[in-house]
Amino acid sequence: MPAIVKSSRRVQIVAWAVASLFVLGFFFNPVGVWTGTILGAWFVGTQKPRRGFLWMFAISFIPSLIFGWRKIPLTGPEQALHYLGWTLLAAVLGVLPFTFHRLVSVRLPGFLSTLPLPLAAVAISALLMALHIGAASVIGPSTFLIFWFAATVVWLWNQESHATEFVFGAGVIAVGGFGLFRHYSDVALPVNLLTGAAFSWICLGVALFLSVWALFRPIKQRTWAERPQTISRLQSPFTHEPLHVVSEQGREALVSSSGERFPIRDGIPVFLKPEDLTGDNGKYNHLYETIGGFYDDTQRVAGAFKGLDRDEYFLAYMRMLEAKPGDLVLETSVGTGLSFKYLPRGVKLSGLDLSPEMLANCQVNLRRWKMEADLYLGNAENLPFADSSFDVVFHVGGISFFNDQAKAIREMIRVAKPGSLLLISDETEEYAKATYEKIPITSSYYKNRQTTVKIPIDLVPHEMQEIHLEMIKGGLFYALTFRKPPAGK
Ligand SMILES: C[S@@+](CC[C@H](N)C(=O)[O-])C[C@H]1O[C@@H](n2cnc3c(N)ncnc32)[C@H](O)[C@@H]1O
């Protein structure tokens, strides 16, 4: 029976209204001051610091160079050079608060993480004023409120929790309303301390204090030596030898008795060989490395435009799993870990993926959701786990474009315990054509493909039991389940 996922008209209306406001912001500065700052704070959070800085710099420098040029009478090369230099400096300083926010906020707990952006923005806008560059239309407390509002909106968006949204939503509206009031009225603030240079100095001081604190604040991360049971399930994906942890100059690695060595980078063991990134695996890996930072958000926004209830969508296939607290659960091609939220609390999570960028975002998500998982960088066609290691093994969303789908399915079966139920879910060709071939970033990867999406039911070995196929959302997605025969059968 096909699973039906309902749409909500209310979600759709809100999504289109908010999107219209953001579009208006591009043409109408009083709105753009707010929406542009929110977009900047969001964008920089989705990117690695250097890439985020360069993109934001380009987005701010190129238009101001082109449009500012027309307004200023340039009489000679010296003046042109002068103009170029100041525009460049203004663009760099304009982006700095966002980059500072990107670097510091990730190391600060909870709501405190919204502060680096407004603090840095005030300090830098004071500097811009002192240098007489840029059109500093908002300064002091107004700057603080606009940037704080932006950081708070993005923080709330990332929390995804309705309870938190409710509590802080009221606060954000109050702060935003007060900011608007300050911006468009000349009412003096009751506290003199908050006006003039003193405020900028205070902000600079607090920003410095927060950055030093963030730098030295120890962030607890489990080492691999602390996970002996996990290590006992690991093996080399190439020689199948068991692995053990070694620590060299403070860095951990996994080694086999014949001397194979797998480094552990940012808490994630790396099991990749250059051959793993050839063919379709390499082609689509490039896509995920590009979109990893905003993979979750684009899914959420696209879902909201269609009024899709995301919880219902995920549960349409996740409810088929037989996971219970205490179970060892593996998702191959875990991506940013979106499915993990739909498993019972108390399961022991493992996820493997081919893309470092997707896994880095999975780590961020796990911290946000206060969950723990063992993550691995590897190819789903060569799993680094011993036979019969997991109670539940599933895969969502990547298999259609694997180099060797049959091998990936055999690997899932190998590492699953006898008697366990496995799940494979992905989009159909109909969805790939209707969506990925049309979206600008993905279209170049999906148009003129050699591979069309086929539901891999024929690749499931015939000895598997209870093979069952269910179509989801009117045939746009599918969920394929089957059971590994119990031991001795
Ligand atoms: C559409 S995403 C799905 C992510 C996640 N399962 C979800 O439901 O949101 C597809 C994922 O498959 C991963 N992937 C693609 N080829 C892979 C391979 N050969 N081995 C492991 N992961 C792979 C990509 O890096 C990407 O994270």
The ligand as an SDF file (V2000), in Angstrom:
LIG
                    3D

 27 29  0  0  0  0  0  0  0  0999 V2000
   20.7920   12.4650   -0.6790 C   0  0  0  0  0  0  0  0  0  0  0  0
   22.0680   12.2370    0.4730 S   0  0  0  0  0  0  0  0  0  0  0  0
   21.1850   11.3560    1.7070 C   0  0  0  0  0  0  0  0  0  0  0  0
   21.7250   11.6080    3.0760 C   0  0  0  0  0  0  0  0  0  0  0  0
   20.9020   11.0210    4.2050 C   0  0  0  0  0  0  0  0  0  0  0  0
   20.8470    9.5960    4.1550 N   0  0  0  0  0  0  0  0  0  0  0  0
   19.5080   11.6300    4.2210 C   0  0  0  0  0  0  0  0  0  0  0  0
   18.5340   10.8870    4.1340 O   0  0  0  0  0  0  0  0  0  0  0  0
   19.3950   12.8410    4.3640 O   0  0  0  0  0  0  0  0  0  0  0  0
   23.0770   11.0070   -0.2810 C   0  0  0  0  0  0  0  0  0  0  0  0
   24.3330   10.7150    0.4940 C   0  0  0  0  0  0  0  0  0  0  0  0
   24.9660    9.5760   -0.0890 O   0  0  0  0  0  0  0  0  0  0  0  0
   26.3480    9.7340    0.0540 C   0  0  0  0  0  0  0  0  0  0  0  0
   27.0280    8.8010   -0.8720 N   0  0  0  0  0  0  0  0  0  0  0  0
   27.0190    8.8320   -2.2130 C   0  0  0  0  0  0  0  0  0  0  0  0
   27.7440    7.8110   -2.7030 N   0  0  0  0  0  0  0  0  0  0  0  0
   28.2010    7.1040   -1.6340 C   0  0  0  0  0  0  0  0  0  0  0  0
   28.9920    5.9270   -1.4770 C   0  0  0  0  0  0  0  0  0  0  0  0
   29.4660    5.2540   -2.5240 N   0  0  0  0  0  0  0  0  0  0  0  0
   29.2790    5.4930   -0.2330 N   0  0  0  0  0  0  0  0  0  0  0  0
   28.7910    6.1540    0.8510 C   0  0  0  0  0  0  0  0  0  0  0  0
   28.0320    7.2570    0.7560 N   0  0  0  0  0  0  0  0  0  0  0  0
   27.7390    7.7370   -0.4660 C   0  0  0  0  0  0  0  0  0  0  0  0
   26.5550   11.1950   -0.2690 C   0  0  0  0  0  0  0  0  0  0  0  0
   27.8080   11.6690    0.1890 O   0  0  0  0  0  0  0  0  0  0  0  0
   25.3690   11.8240    0.4530 C   0  0  0  0  0  0  0  0  0  0  0  0
   25.6910   12.1980    1.7500 O   0  0  0  0  0  0  0  0  0  0  0  0
  1  2  1  0
  2  3  1  0
  2 10  1  0
  3  4  1  0
  4  5  1  0
  5  6  1  0
  5  7  1  0
  7  8  2  0
  7  9  1  0
 10 11  1  0
 11 12  1  0
 11 26  1  0
 12 13  1  0
 13 14  1  0
 13 24  1  0
 14 15  1  0
 14 23  1  0
 15 16  2  0
 16 17  1  0
 17 18  1  0
 17 23  2  0
 18 19  1  0
 18 20  2  0
 20 21  1  0
 21 22  2  0
 22 23  1  0
 24 25  1  0
 24 26  1  0
 26 27  1  0
M  CHG  2   2   1   9  -1
M  END
$$$$
